[in-house]
Amino acid sequence: MALQLNLLHHSKLPSISTPRRTPISLSTITIKMPTSSPLLRHNHHHRPRNRPIIKPPFSQPRSNSQFKFRVNASGKPEHEPVPVSSKTSSTKSIVFWSTVTAILAVANRVFYKLALVPLQNYPFFLAQFITFGYVAIYFAILFVRHRAGIVTNEMLAIPKWRFVLIGFLEALGLAGGMASAAMIPGPVIPILHQTFLVWQLSLSYIILGRRYSFMQIVGCLLVAAGVVVAVSSGSDGHQVLSGIAFVWPALMIASGAFHAAASILKEFIFVDAATRLKGKSLDIFVVNSFGSGCQALFVLVLLPLLSNLKGIPFDQLPQYLKSGAGCFLNIGANNAGCDGAPLLPLLYVASNIAFNISVLNLLKISSAVVSSLVTMVSVPVSIYVLSLPLPYLPESSSLGAYFVLGSAILMLGLVLYNSPQFSSKALDNNEES
């Protein structure tokens, strides 16, 4: 029987002469005690044959009479420091998933452009197919993972009102973005979208209590500025908003705030689930499934408004969706101009699902701000890819000096944002060595 003993010198006990203060540490001591001992009151009829004499190991006396004798039965230190290797492993995981997410983000943007070649008259159908179709896909995956034991009942028992709020915010952001995009010139839209990152920084500070260094804040702003410069590509934008009411750019900026708040709430769900699940990691398909389900519910409520914003009267919406489905599958008699379907739309659907899973996993292991920075990297890269001659898009385009300048500013912003993390990692490596 292994015991952990703490013997303290008491005035009524015989003193121990110990000249030096050197604590004694034992890894493991196994002690057989007689059953008559007050510590063992069961099986009193059985007595061990041998009672070994416990001899303490080599000990040196000390001057202080308050002698402490500790036996650690487990053989492990009571307080184990967190190894630096775990931090390195986490950093490698973030770098790996950031790379995967950036590649999938570029593929997602390129395949979306290709999918609109056959569906050029049905972009609203494609958006609704993504919104409602993914609910069935994500819940099917969630069901399989639950049957396999990957998703536990405790994971499914997390509060659902947060997903309702996420769905509401996503639907508001979608409606606000569509309404403002109909009134704002095209070149301004990607520029106003960069306020999304500013909203994320502010909301993560307020909701999650995250703190960012000055270099990280400057880096995020440079990333957003780099995207603006690369997308604008030297277009004359000083008069581009002339004649546009202030409410429409403000609504576009507000829609970015709704999407940013939804992403921060997703990050909060992962952080809170670690406490609720006692350190276990919440499966990403729980968040994907319930989040997309609630979003689809609110989009369904706002569908008459959204269809009118796209110039489709609500009473004509069923016929529009039917025609869009025929073009998507490339079946039916009235499908002129749907060449490339269903291959190109299905490639976009597959890349979009993979991207959504990857970006949510990156958000889970890092933060919403990091996932947004990685997604922003894909903007100039996808613009470059789309400037090349591609199948169904044979016409190439040249990129000016502003594109190169914007890409350089974006990369500088990424370096500045990650410089505090690299400095911390180098410090940890020095301490380990």
C-alpha positions in Angstrom: 0.0 0.0 0.0 1.5 3.3 -1.1 1.0 6.2 1.3 1.9 9.9 1.1 3.1 10.9 4.6 3.8 14.3 6.0 5.6 14.2 9.4 6.1 17.5 11.1 8.1 17.9 14.3 5.9 18.5 17.3 7.0 19.6 20.8 5.6 16.4 22.3 7.5 14.2 19.9 11.2 13.4 20.3 13.3 15.8 18.5 15.4 14.9 15.5 18.9 16.3 15.3 19.3 17.7 11.9 22.2 20.2 11.3 21.5 20.9 7.6 18.2 22.0 5.9 18.2 19.6 3.1 14.7 18.3 2.3 14.3 14.6 1.7 12.4 13.5 -1.4 11.4 10.0 -2.2 9.8 8.9 -5.4 7.9 5.9 -4.1 7.8 4.0 -0.8 5.5 1.0 -0.3 4.6 0.4 3.3 2.9 -2.7 4.6 1.1 -1.8 7.8 -0.4 -4.1 10.4 -4.2 -4.4 10.4 -4.3 -3.3 14.0 -3.2 0.1 12.9 -5.9 2.7 13.2 -5.3 3.5 9.5 -6.5 0.0 8.5 -9.5 -1.2 10.4 -10.8 -3.8 8.0 -9.7 -7.5 7.8 -8.4 -7.4 11.4 -8.2 -11.2 11.5 -5.5 -11.3 8.9 -2.0 -10.2 9.9 1.0 -10.0 7.7 3.9 -12.4 8.5 6.6 -9.8 8.1 6.7 -6.3 9.2 9.6 -4.7 7.4 11.5 -2.0 9.2 11.2 1.2 7.3 14.6 2.8 7.1 14.8 6.3 5.8 17.2 6.9 2.9 20.4 8.7 3.3 19.6 11.9 5.1 21.7 14.7 6.3 20.8 16.4 9.6 19.9 20.0 9.6 19.9 22.7 12.2 16.2 23.6 12.2 14.0 21.2 14.2 11.0 21.7 12.0 11.6 18.7 9.9 9.3 17.8 7.0 9.3 14.3 5.5 7.4 13.9 2.2 6.7 10.7 0.4 5.3 11.1 -3.2 3.6 7.9 -4.1 3.1 8.8 -7.8 6.7 9.4 -8.5 5.8 12.6 -10.4 6.4 16.2 -9.4 3.4 18.0 -7.9 3.7 20.9 -10.3 4.8 20.1 -13.8 5.6 23.1 -16.0 4.0 23.3 -19.3 6.5 22.1 -21.9 7.6 24.5 -24.5 7.1 21.8 -27.1 3.3 22.0 -26.7 3.5 25.7 -27.6 5.6 24.8 -30.6 3.1 22.1 -31.7 0.3 24.6 -31.4 2.1 27.1 -33.5 2.8 24.5 -36.2 -0.8 23.5 -36.2 -1.9 27.2 -36.7 0.6 27.6 -39.5 -0.5 24.4 -41.2 -4.3 25.3 -41.0 -3.6 28.9 -42.0 -1.9 27.6 -45.2 -4.7 25.2 -45.9 -7.3 27.9 -45.3 -5.5 30.4 -47.6 -5.3 27.8 -50.4 -9.0 26.9 -50.0 -10.0 30.5 -49.8 -8.3 31.2 -53.2 -9.9 28.1 -54.7 -13.3 29.2 -53.3 -13.1 32.6 -54.9 -11.8 31.3 -58.2 -14.5 28.5 -58.4 -17.2 31.0 -57.5 -16.2 33.1 -60.5 -16.2 30.0 -62.7 -19.6 28.8 -61.3 -21.1 32.1 -62.3 -20.3 31.4 -65.9 -23.2 29.0 -66.4 -25.2 30.6 -63.5 -24.7 34.2 -64.6 -28.5 34.8 -64.5 -29.0 32.9 -61.3 -26.6 34.1 -58.6 -29.4 34.5 -56.1 -30.3 30.8 -56.6 -26.7 29.8 -55.9 -26.7 31.8 -52.7 -29.9 30.2 -51.5 -28.7 26.8 -52.5 -25.6 27.3 -50.4 -27.6 28.6 -47.4 -30.2 25.9 -47.3 -28.3 23.0 -48.9 -25.5 23.2 -46.3 -28.0 22.7 -43.5 -28.7 19.2 -44.7 -25.1 18.5 -45.5 -23.7 19.7 -42.1 -26.4 17.9 -40.0 -25.8 14.7 -42.0 -22.1 14.9 -41.1 -23.0 15.7 -37.5 -25.3 12.7 -37.3 -22.6 10.4 -38.6 -20.0 11.8 -36.1 -22.5 11.5 -33.2 -23.2 7.8 -34.1 -19.4 7.2 -34.2 -19.0 8.7 -30.8 -16.9 11.7 -31.9 -19.7 14.1 -31.0 -20.9 13.5 -27.5 -24.2 14.3 -25.8 -22.5 16.9 -23.7 -21.4 18.7 -26.9 -25.0 18.7 -28.2 -26.2 20.1 -24.8 -24.5 23.4 -25.1 -26.9 26.4 -25.0 -28.6 26.9 -28.4 -29.6 30.6 -27.9 -26.1 31.6 -29.0 -26.6 29.9 -32.4 -29.9 31.7 -32.7 -28.1 35.0 -32.2 -25.4 34.0 -34.7 -28.0 33.1 -37.3 -29.8 36.4 -36.7 -26.6 38.5 -37.0 -25.6 36.6 -40.2 -29.0 37.2 -41.7 -28.9 40.9 -40.9 -25.5 41.2 -42.4 -26.6 39.4 -45.5 -29.7 41.6 -45.9 -27.8 44.8 -45.2 -25.0 43.9 -47.6 -27.5 43.1 -50.4 -29.4 46.3 -49.9 -26.3 48.5 -49.8 -24.6 46.7 -52.7 -27.5 47.5 -54.9 -26.9 51.3 -54.3 -23.1 51.5 -54.2 -20.7 51.3 -57.1 -18.8 48.0 -57.5 -15.3 49.2 -56.8 -16.3 50.6 -53.4 -17.8 47.4 -52.1 -14.5 45.5 -51.4 -13.0 48.6 -49.9 -15.9 49.0 -47.4 -15.7 45.2 -46.6 -12.3 45.8 -45.0 -14.0 47.5 -42.0 -14.9 43.9 -41.1 -11.4 43.4 -39.5 -11.7 46.7 -37.5 -15.0 45.5 -36.1 -13.4 42.1 -35.2 -10.6 43.8 -33.3 -13.0 46.0 -31.4 -15.5 43.3 -30.6 -12.9 40.7 -29.5 -11.6 43.3 -27.1 -15.1 44.0 -25.7 -16.6 40.5 -25.7 -13.6 38.2 -25.3 -11.3 40.6 -23.4 -8.5 40.0 -25.8 -5.6 42.5 -25.8 -3.6 43.3 -28.9 -0.2 45.0 -29.0 0.4 48.1 -31.0 2.3 46.2 -33.7 -0.6 43.8 -34.1 -3.1 46.6 -34.5 -0.9 48.4 -37.0 -0.4 45.1 -38.8 -4.2 44.5 -39.1 -4.8 48.0 -40.4 -2.0 47.5 -43.0 -3.5 44.3 -44.2 -6.9 46.0 -44.7 -5.1 48.9 -46.5 -3.2 46.5 -48.7 -6.4 44.8 -49.8 -7.9 48.2 -50.6 -5.0 49.3 -52.7 -4.7 46.0 -54.5 -8.4 45.8 -55.3 -8.7 49.5 -56.4 -5.8 49.0 -58.8 -5.5 52.7 -59.4 -9.1 53.4 -60.2 -10.3 56.9 -60.0 -12.2 56.7 -56.7 -12.2 60.2 -55.4 -15.6 60.9 -56.9 -16.9 57.4 -56.9 -19.4 58.1 -54.0 -20.7 61.3 -55.4 -24.4 61.4 -55.5 -24.7 58.4 -53.2 -26.7 58.9 -49.9 -24.6 58.4 -46.8 -27.0 55.7 -45.5 -25.9 53.1 -48.0 -22.1 53.1 -47.2 -23.1 53.2 -43.6 -25.3 50.2 -44.0 -22.5 48.3 -45.8 -20.2 49.1 -42.8 -22.9 48.0 -40.4 -23.4 44.7 -42.2 -19.7 44.1 -41.7 -20.2 44.7 -38.0 -23.0 42.0 -37.9 -20.8 39.4 -39.6 -17.9 40.3 -37.3 -20.1 39.9 -34.2 -21.2 36.5 -35.4 -17.6 35.3 -35.9 -16.6 36.6 -32.4 -19.6 34.7 -30.9 -18.4 31.5 -32.6 -15.0 32.0 -31.0 -16.7 32.6 -27.6 -18.6 29.3 -28.0 -15.4 27.4 -28.4 -13.8 29.2 -25.5 -16.8 28.6 -23.2 -17.2 25.0 -24.3 -13.7 24.2 -23.1 -15.0 25.0 -19.6 -18.3 23.3 -19.9 -16.8 20.1 -21.4 -14.0 20.1 -18.7 -11.2 20.7 -21.1 -12.6 18.7 -24.1 -12.6 20.3 -27.5 -16.0 21.1 -29.0 -16.5 19.5 -32.4 -16.6 22.1 -35.2 -19.6 20.4 -36.9 -21.7 21.2 -33.8 -21.1 24.9 -34.5 -21.4 24.6 -38.3 -24.7 22.7 -38.1 -26.6 24.7 -35.6 -25.1 28.0 -36.8 -26.1 27.3 -40.5 -29.5 26.0 -39.4 -30.4 29.2 -37.5 -29.0 31.3 -40.3 -31.2 29.5 -42.8 -34.2 30.0 -40.6 -33.8 33.8 -40.5 -32.9 34.0 -44.2 -36.2 32.1 -44.9 -38.1 34.8 -42.9 -36.3 37.6 -44.9 -36.6 35.8 -48.2 -39.3 38.2 -49.6 -37.1 41.2 -48.8 -33.9 39.6 -50.2 -35.6 38.6 -53.5 -36.9 42.1 -54.0 -33.5 43.5 -53.4 -32.2 41.3 -56.1 -34.9 42.5 -58.5 -37.0 39.3 -58.3 -40.6 39.8 -57.3 -41.6 37.4 -54.6 -44.5 35.9 -56.6 -42.0 35.0 -59.3 -39.5 33.5 -56.9 -40.7 29.8 -57.3 -40.3 30.0 -61.1 -36.9 31.6 -60.7 -35.7 28.9 -58.3 -37.0 26.2 -60.7 -35.2 27.7 -63.6 -32.0 28.1 -61.5 -32.1 24.5 -60.5 -32.5 23.4 -64.1 -29.4 25.5 -65.1 -27.5 24.2 -62.1 -28.0 20.6 -63.2 -27.9 21.5 -66.9 -31.2 19.7 -67.6 -34.3 20.9 -69.4 -35.0 22.6 -72.7 -34.4 26.2 -71.7 -30.9 26.0 -70.5 -29.0 28.0 -73.2 -25.9 29.5 -71.8 -25.5 26.9 -69.0 -22.4 25.4 -70.4 -20.0 24.1 -67.7 -22.8 23.0 -65.4 -23.1 21.0 -63.2 -19.3 20.5 -63.0 -18.4 24.2 -62.3 -21.1 24.8 -59.7 -20.3 21.5 -57.9 -16.6 22.4 -57.8 -17.6 25.6 -56.1 -19.9 23.9 -53.6 -17.1 21.4 -52.7 -14.5 24.1 -52.3 -16.9 26.3 -50.3 -17.7 23.4 -47.9 -14.0 22.6 -47.4 -13.2 26.3 -46.9 -16.0 26.8 -44.3 -14.8 23.8 -42.3 -11.1 24.9 -42.5 -11.7 28.5 -41.6 -13.9 27.5 -38.6 -11.2 25.0 -37.4 -8.6 27.8 -37.7 -10.9 30.1 -35.7 -11.1 27.3 -33.1 -7.4 26.8 -32.6 -6.4 30.5 -33.0 -8.9 33.4 -33.1 -11.4 35.1 -35.3 -8.9 37.8 -36.2 -6.3 35.3 -37.4 -8.9 33.5 -39.6 -9.9 36.9 -41.1 -6.3 37.8 -41.8 -5.7 34.5 -43.6 -8.9 35.0 -45.6 -7.7 38.5 -46.6 -4.5 37.1 -48.0 -6.6 35.2 -50.6 -8.0 38.4 -52.1 -5.0 39.6 -54.0 -3.9 36.0 -54.8 -7.3 35.2 -56.3 -7.2 38.4 -58.3 -3.9 37.3 -59.7 -5.2 33.8 -60.5 -8.3 35.2 -62.2 -6.1 37.5 -64.3 -4.7 34.4 -66.0 -6.4 32.6 -68.9 -8.6 29.9 -67.3 -11.1 27.4 -68.8 -14.4 29.2 -69.5 -12.5 32.4 -68.7 -10.0 32.6 -71.6 -9.6 36.4 -71.5 -6.6 37.5 -69.3 -6.1 40.9 -67.8 -3.0 42.8 -66.7 -2.4 44.0 -63.2 -0.9 47.4 -62.6 1.6 48.7 -60.1 -1.1 49.4 -57.5 -1.8 45.7 -57.3 1.8 44.9 -56.5 2.0 47.8 -54.1 -1.2 46.6 -52.3 0.1 43.1 -52.1 3.4 44.3 -50.5 1.5 46.4 -48.0 -0.6 43.4 -47.1 2.4 41.1 -46.5 4.0 43.8 -44.4 0.9 43.9 -42.3 1.0 40.2 -41.8 4.7 40.3 -40.7 3.9 43.1 -38.2 0.9 41.2 -36.8 2.9 38.0 -36.2 6.1 39.6 -35.0 5.1 39.6 -31.3 4.3 35.9 -31.6 7.7 35.2 -33.3 9.5 37.1 -30.5 7.6 35.2 -27.8 8.5 31.9 -29.5 12.2 32.8 -29.7 12.2 33.8 -26.0 10.7 30.4 -25.1 13.3 28.6 -27.2 16.1 30.5 -25.4 14.6 29.6 -22.0 14.3 26.0 -23.0 18.0 25.8 -24.1 
